[in-house]
């Protein structure tokens, strides 16, 4: 199971509408329009790349590495369906 699923599951279980992952800050969940940090350490660039690359196809990785933004859906039967934006 991709490790990013733990953050997605937590966000869903807390009733969040979005999960935000960025370098240098802890993961955040959007609850009622407000970003709330998850009790977790700040993510490094390497950690974030590993989390995201686990769910990307080879074509998506190549496109992202060439400087393109990605917008796609990600679905896991145990966690649900999510929209993903990478930039």
WOLINWO-V235011 format. One record per residue. N is the residue number from 1. RES is the residue in three letters. SS is DSSP state (a for helix, b for strand, c for the rest). BURIAL is 1 if it has 9 or more other ideal C-beta (glycine too) atoms within 8 Angstrom, else 0. D_FIRST is the distance of its C-alpha to the first C-alpha in whole Angstrom. Layout:
N;RES;SS;BURIAL;D_FIRST, N;RES;SS;BURIAL;D_FIRST
//
This chain:
1;UNK;c;0;0, 2;UNK;c;0;4, 3;UNK;c;0;6, 4;UNK;a;1;9, 5;UNK;a;1;7, 6;UNK;a;0;9, 7;UNK;a;1;12, 8;UNK;a;1;12, 9;UNK;a;1;12, 10;UNK;a;1;15, 11;UNK;a;1;17, 12;UNK;a;1;17, 13;UNK;a;0;18, 14;UNK;c;0;20, 15;UNK;c;0;22, 16;UNK;c;1;21, 17;UNK;c;0;22, 18;UNK;b;0;20, 19;UNK;b;1;18, 20;UNK;b;1;20, 21;UNK;c;1;18, 22;UNK;c;0;21, 23;UNK;b;0;22, 24;UNK;c;0;25, 25;UNK;c;1;24, 26;UNK;c;1;21, 27;UNK;c;1;19, 28;UNK;b;1;21, 29;UNK;b;1;21, 30;UNK;b;1;24, 31;UNK;b;1;25, 32;UNK;c;0;29, 33;UNK;c;0;29, 34;UNK;b;0;29, 35;UNK;b;0;26, 36;UNK;b;1;25, 37;UNK;b;1;23, 38;UNK;c;1;20, 39;UNK;c;0;21, 40;UNK;c;0;20, 41;UNK;c;0;21, 42;UNK;c;0;22, 43;UNK;b;1;19, 44;UNK;c;0;21, 45;UNK;a;0;21, 46;UNK;a;0;19, 47;UNK;a;0;16, 48;UNK;a;1;16, 49;UNK;a;0;16, 50;UNK;a;1;13, 51;UNK;a;1;11, 52;UNK;a;1;13, 53;UNK;a;0;13, 54;UNK;c;1;9, 55;UNK;c;0;10, 56;UNK;c;1;13, 57;UNK;c;0;15, 58;UNK;a;0;18, 59;UNK;a;0;21, 60;UNK;a;1;19, 61;UNK;a;1;19, 62;UNK;a;0;22, 63;UNK;a;1;24, 64;UNK;a;1;22, 65;UNK;a;0;24, 66;UNK;c;0;27, 67;UNK;c;0;27, 68;UNK;c;0;26, 69;UNK;c;0;25, 70;UNK;b;1;22, 71;UNK;b;0;21, 72;UNK;b;0;19, 73;UNK;b;0;17, 74;UNK;b;1;13, 75;UNK;b;0;12, 76;UNK;b;1;9, 77;UNK;c;0;11, 78;UNK;c;0;9, 79;UNK;c;1;10, 80;UNK;b;0;13, 81;UNK;b;0;15, 82;UNK;b;1;15, 83;UNK;b;0;18, 84;UNK;b;1;17, 85;UNK;b;0;20, 86;UNK;b;0;20, 87;UNK;c;0;24
//
